[in-house]
Amino acid sequence: MKRHIYAKRARWDESGVFGCLEEGWVRELDAGRVTRFEQFVRRLFRIFETPEYFRKENKPYQQMNSNELADYIRGSIRLGSRLPS
């Protein structure tokens, strides 16, 4: 993971590309270590996930079927997460 963003609220713009995030923070990471931390009241971010991504249920991997687990792994890799070997 390269960046971790948390916000209490989020709204997407009309294009669905940018999100206005409110009352949150950003952590920049390098090899799992925090290199930068910033809190914000309101900030615009380019969001690659759709709003539906945040509405879906997050199951523990032990409860996922093979298709769900494959999607989870692909999404994690796309977002820069390192998976255990």
N, CA, C and O atoms as a DFTB+ gen file, in Angstrom:
340 C
 N C O
     1  1       0.843      -1.161       0.000
     2  2       0.000       0.000       0.000
     3  2       0.898       1.236       0.000
     4  3       1.867       1.315       0.754
     5  1       0.562       2.183      -0.846
     6  2       1.354       3.410      -0.960
     7  2       0.723       4.595      -0.245
     8  3       1.411       5.504       0.220
     9  1      -0.609       4.563      -0.169
    10  2      -1.315       5.685       0.454
    11  2      -2.569       5.158       1.121
    12  3      -3.262       4.302       0.571
    13  1      -2.860       5.667       2.301
    14  2      -4.057       5.291       3.046
    15  2      -4.831       6.576       3.324
    16  3      -4.312       7.509       3.937
    17  1      -6.071       6.607       2.867
    18  2      -6.920       7.781       3.059
    19  2      -8.118       7.371       3.901
    20  3      -8.734       6.333       3.660
    21  1      -8.438       8.194       4.887
    22  2      -9.628       7.983       5.705
    23  2     -10.443       9.271       5.681
    24  3      -9.889      10.369       5.741
    25  1     -11.759       9.127       5.593
    26  2     -12.650      10.294       5.677
    27  2     -13.978       9.870       6.276
    28  3     -14.445       8.753       6.056
    29  1     -14.581      10.777       7.036
    30  2     -15.901      10.493       7.598
    31  2     -16.967      10.509       6.519
    32  3     -17.921       9.732       6.571
    33  1     -16.809      11.401       5.530
    34  2     -17.784      11.529       4.454
    35  2     -17.072      11.712       3.121
    36  3     -15.960      12.235       3.054
    37  1     -17.748      11.266       2.059
    38  2     -17.205      11.452       0.709
    39  2     -18.355      11.668      -0.269
    40  3     -19.417      11.056      -0.162
    41  1     -18.108      12.556      -1.220
    42  2     -19.054      12.800      -2.312
    43  2     -18.260      12.815      -3.604
    44  3     -17.167      13.378      -3.650
    45  1     -18.788      12.211      -4.647
    46  2     -18.120      12.230      -5.945
    47  2     -18.649      13.378      -6.772
    48  3     -19.811      13.765      -6.653
    49  1     -17.775      13.925      -7.621
    50  2     -18.231      14.977      -8.530
    51  2     -19.057      14.351      -9.647
    52  3     -19.208      13.130      -9.699
    53  1     -19.586      15.172     -10.533
    54  2     -20.459      14.681     -11.596
    55  2     -19.760      13.721     -12.545
    56  3     -20.407      12.854     -13.132
    57  1     -18.441      13.862     -12.706
    58  2     -17.706      12.975     -13.604
    59  2     -17.470      11.606     -12.973
    60  3     -17.176      10.640     -13.677
    61  1     -17.596      11.520     -11.653
    62  2     -17.340      10.261     -10.966
    63  2     -15.863       9.962     -10.795
    64  3     -15.502       8.853     -10.403
    65  1     -14.997      10.933     -11.083
    66  2     -13.551      10.732     -11.010
    67  2     -12.973      11.300      -9.724
    68  3     -12.084      10.699      -9.121
    69  1     -13.472      12.447      -9.305
    70  2     -12.927      13.108      -8.122
    71  2     -13.910      13.012      -6.959
    72  3     -15.124      13.117      -7.132
    73  1     -13.356      12.811      -5.793
    74  2     -14.176      12.750      -4.590
    75  2     -13.818      13.885      -3.656
    76  3     -12.643      14.184      -3.441
    77  1     -14.838      14.513      -3.105
    78  2     -14.627      15.528      -2.080
    79  2     -14.738      14.804      -0.746
    80  3     -15.827      14.389      -0.350
    81  1     -13.616      14.653      -0.056
    82  2     -13.575      13.951       1.206
    83  2     -13.553      14.954       2.343
    84  3     -12.929      16.011       2.240
    85  1     -14.237      14.618       3.427
    86  2     -14.367      15.542       4.550
    87  2     -13.956      14.873       5.857
    88  3     -14.199      13.687       6.081
    89  1     -13.319      15.683       6.717
    90  2     -12.911      15.263       8.056
    91  2     -12.120      13.959       8.028
    92  3     -12.605      12.911       8.454
    93  1     -10.907      14.045       7.525
    94  2     -10.108      12.833       7.407
    95  2      -8.624      13.067       7.494
    96  3      -8.157      14.103       7.968
    97  1      -7.886      12.065       7.018
    98  2      -6.433      12.148       7.018
    99  2      -5.873      11.313       5.875
   100  3      -6.549      10.450       5.316
   101  1      -4.614      11.597       5.545
   102  2      -3.881      10.869       4.509
   103  2      -2.549      10.427       5.102
   104  3      -1.860      11.209       5.757
   105  1      -2.200       9.183       4.870
   106  2      -0.875       8.674       5.225
   107  2      -0.199       8.214       3.949
   108  3      -0.755       7.410       3.201
   109  1       1.014       8.726       3.693
   110  2       1.833       8.251       2.588
   111  2       2.775       7.208       3.175
   112  3       3.341       7.411       4.249
   113  1       2.943       6.091       2.468
   114  2       3.741       4.982       2.974
   115  2       4.847       4.604       1.996
   116  3       4.699       4.738       0.781
   117  1       5.944       4.137       2.545
   118  2       7.043       3.596       1.751
   119  2       7.552       2.361       2.485
   120  3       8.058       2.458       3.604
   121  1       7.416       1.213       1.855
   122  2       7.819      -0.066       2.452
   123  2       7.156      -0.271       3.814
   124  3       7.778      -0.781       4.746
   125  1       5.885       0.132       3.921
   126  2       5.135      -0.053       5.143
   127  2       5.376       0.984       6.226
   128  3       4.752       0.925       7.285
   129  1       6.269       1.930       5.980
   130  2       6.564       2.975       6.965
   131  2       5.883       4.277       6.553
   132  3       5.856       4.622       5.371
   133  1       5.339       4.991       7.524
   134  2       4.668       6.266       7.256
   135  2       5.726       7.320       6.948
   136  3       6.616       7.577       7.759
   137  1       5.618       7.928       5.765
   138  2       6.561       8.980       5.373
   139  2       5.926      10.368       5.462
   140  3       6.632      11.377       5.492
   141  1       4.593      10.415       5.505
   142  2       3.896      11.697       5.591
   143  2       2.512      11.457       6.168
   144  3       1.862      10.460       5.851
   145  1       2.068      12.368       7.010
   146  2       0.728      12.305       7.587
   147  2       0.125      13.701       7.526
   148  3       0.767      14.682       7.901
   149  1      -1.113      13.781       7.050
   150  2      -1.776      15.075       6.939
   151  2      -3.260      14.922       7.255
   152  3      -3.922      14.033       6.719
   153  1      -3.777      15.777       8.114
   154  2      -5.205      15.809       8.388
   155  2      -5.847      16.877       7.505
   156  3      -5.192      17.841       7.110
   157  1      -7.123      16.701       7.202
   158  2      -7.820      17.701       6.401
   159  2      -9.267      17.825       6.852
   160  3      -9.848      16.893       7.408
   161  1      -9.834      19.001       6.599
   162  2     -11.252      19.252       6.854
   163  2     -12.040      18.882       5.607
   164  3     -13.062      18.200       5.691
   165  1     -11.560      19.336       4.442
   166  2     -12.193      19.028       3.159
   167  2     -11.097      19.035       2.109
   168  3     -10.268      19.944       2.061
   169  1     -11.103      18.012       1.270
   170  2     -10.061      17.922       0.238
   171  2     -10.567      17.112      -0.942
   172  3     -11.343      16.171      -0.776
   173  1     -10.123      17.485      -2.135
   174  2     -10.488      16.805      -3.365
   175  2      -9.412      15.787      -3.714
   176  3      -8.228      16.120      -3.726
   177  1      -9.807      14.552      -3.996
   178  2      -8.887      13.488      -4.377
   179  2      -9.367      12.848      -5.666
   180  3     -10.568      12.785      -5.929
   181  1      -8.436      12.380      -6.458
   182  2      -8.806      11.518      -7.580
   183  2      -9.018      10.133      -6.998
   184  3      -8.112       9.565      -6.389
   185  1     -10.212       9.588      -7.183
   186  2     -10.576       8.294      -6.620
   187  2     -10.756       7.307      -7.764
   188  3     -11.552       7.546      -8.671
   189  1     -10.023       6.201      -7.727
   190  2     -10.097       5.221      -8.799
   191  2     -11.232       4.216      -8.586
   192  3     -11.682       3.581      -9.540
   193  1     -11.693       4.072      -7.354
   194  2     -12.820       3.194      -7.082
   195  2     -14.116       3.978      -7.256
   196  3     -14.161       5.191      -7.050
   197  1     -15.158       3.265      -7.634
   198  2     -16.470       3.901      -7.773
   199  2     -17.144       3.955      -6.399
   200  3     -16.731       3.250      -5.479
   201  1     -18.166       4.777      -6.258
   202  2     -18.889       4.806      -4.974
   203  2     -19.414       3.424      -4.573
   204  3     -19.491       3.117      -3.383
   205  1     -19.772       2.597      -5.543
   206  2     -20.284       1.252      -5.250
   207  2     -19.249       0.405      -4.524
   208  3     -19.608      -0.441      -3.705
   209  1     -17.976       0.620      -4.809
   210  2     -16.911      -0.131      -4.145
   211  2     -16.994       0.047      -2.629
   212  3     -16.761      -0.900      -1.879
   213  1     -17.321       1.240      -2.184
   214  2     -17.364       1.536      -0.761
   215  2     -18.672       1.116      -0.106
   216  3     -18.774       1.069       1.120
   217  1     -19.658       0.814      -0.917
   218  2     -20.949       0.373      -0.380
   219  2     -21.019      -1.134      -0.214
   220  3     -21.883      -1.636       0.505
   221  1     -20.123      -1.865      -0.869
   222  2     -20.222      -3.321      -0.829
   223  2     -19.728      -3.878       0.506
   224  3     -18.956      -3.250       1.230
   225  1     -20.201      -5.063       0.789
   226  2     -19.829      -5.743       2.032
   227  2     -18.377      -6.207       1.949
   228  3     -17.945      -6.738       0.926
   229  1     -17.638      -6.007       3.016
   230  2     -16.263      -6.488       3.099
   231  2     -16.235      -7.755       3.929
   232  3     -16.310      -7.711       5.157
   233  1     -16.126      -8.874       3.252
   234  2     -16.077     -10.165       3.939
   235  2     -14.641     -10.498       4.313
   236  3     -13.709     -10.112       3.607
   237  1     -14.458     -11.205       5.405
   238  2     -13.124     -11.753       5.683
   239  2     -12.780     -12.757       4.586
   240  3     -13.669     -13.419       4.051
   241  1     -11.503     -12.874       4.249
   242  2     -11.118     -13.748       3.138
   243  2     -11.553     -15.193       3.377
   244  3     -11.787     -15.929       2.418
   245  1     -11.663     -15.609       4.632
   246  2     -12.059     -16.983       4.935
   247  2     -13.504     -17.272       4.507
   248  3     -13.883     -18.430       4.329
   249  1     -14.306     -16.214       4.343
   250  2     -15.711     -16.381       3.965
   251  2     -15.963     -16.129       2.479
   252  3     -17.104     -16.215       2.025
   253  1     -14.902     -15.818       1.710
   254  2     -15.062     -15.530       0.282
   255  2     -15.035     -16.820      -0.525
   256  3     -14.341     -17.778      -0.185
   257  1     -15.822     -16.816      -1.622
   258  2     -15.701     -17.927      -2.563
   259  2     -14.507     -17.636      -3.478
   260  3     -13.885     -16.581      -3.357
   261  1     -14.184     -18.543      -4.375
   262  2     -12.972     -18.395      -5.190
   263  2     -13.023     -17.163      -6.099
   264  3     -11.999     -16.510      -6.299
   265  1     -14.194     -16.836      -6.652
   266  2     -14.308     -15.648      -7.505
   267  2     -14.128     -14.368      -6.696
   268  3     -13.443     -13.446      -7.140
   269  1     -14.737     -14.304      -5.515
   270  2     -14.597     -13.123      -4.657
   271  2     -13.147     -12.942      -4.216
   272  3     -12.632     -11.824      -4.187
   273  1     -12.497     -14.054      -3.874
   274  2     -11.111     -13.989      -3.436
   275  2     -10.196     -13.534      -4.580
   276  3      -9.283     -12.738      -4.361
   277  1     -10.434     -14.029      -5.780
   278  2      -9.634     -13.610      -6.937
   279  2      -9.816     -12.109      -7.200
   280  3      -8.842     -11.406      -7.468
   281  1     -11.058     -11.617      -7.124
   282  2     -11.317     -10.184      -7.300
   283  2     -10.625      -9.364      -6.222
   284  3     -10.051      -8.312      -6.502
   285  1     -10.681      -9.850      -4.992
   286  2     -10.031      -9.163      -3.872
   287  2      -8.520      -9.069      -4.090
   288  3      -7.926      -8.012      -3.876
   289  1      -7.904     -10.159      -4.511
   290  2      -6.455     -10.174      -4.748
   291  2      -6.085      -9.236      -5.889
   292  3      -5.131      -8.469      -5.765
   293  1      -6.826      -9.282      -7.008
   294  2      -6.549      -8.383      -8.136
   295  2      -6.675      -6.925      -7.709
   296  3      -5.830      -6.103      -8.063
   297  1      -7.719      -6.597      -6.955
   298  2      -7.912      -5.226      -6.483
   299  2      -6.805      -4.788      -5.543
   300  3      -6.345      -3.649      -5.619
   301  1      -6.375      -5.668      -4.667
   302  2      -5.287      -5.341      -3.736
   303  2      -3.990      -5.073      -4.477
   304  3      -3.268      -4.130      -4.153
   305  1      -3.696      -5.892      -5.464
   306  2      -2.475      -5.703      -6.256
   307  2      -2.557      -4.396      -7.034
   308  3      -1.575      -3.658      -7.112
   309  1      -3.719      -4.102      -7.610
   310  2      -3.896      -2.863      -8.376
   311  2      -3.679      -1.635      -7.499
   312  3      -3.177      -0.612      -7.966
   313  1      -4.058      -1.740      -6.231
   314  2      -3.900      -0.623      -5.307
   315  2      -2.512      -0.561      -4.668
   316  3      -2.233       0.325      -3.860
   317  1      -1.638      -1.514      -5.038
   318  2      -0.269      -1.470      -4.539
   319  2      -0.022      -2.223      -3.252
   320  3       1.038      -2.075      -2.646
   321  1      -0.984      -3.035      -2.818
   322  2      -0.786      -3.801      -1.590
   323  2       0.163      -4.965      -1.848
   324  3       0.161      -5.564      -2.923
   325  1       0.956      -5.264      -0.860
   326  2       1.807      -6.444      -0.921
   327  2       1.075      -7.582      -0.244
   328  3       0.588      -7.441       0.878
   329  1       1.001      -8.703      -0.924
   330  2       0.307      -9.863      -0.381
   331  2       1.323     -10.839       0.192
   332  3       2.432     -10.960      -0.329
   333  1       0.950     -11.538       1.263
   334  2       1.893     -12.524       1.820
   335  2       2.123     -13.649       0.834
   336  3       1.246     -13.981       0.037
   337  1       3.319     -14.239       0.892
   338  2       3.606     -15.365      -0.029
   339  2       3.257     -16.680       0.588
   340  3       3.432     -17.723      -0.041
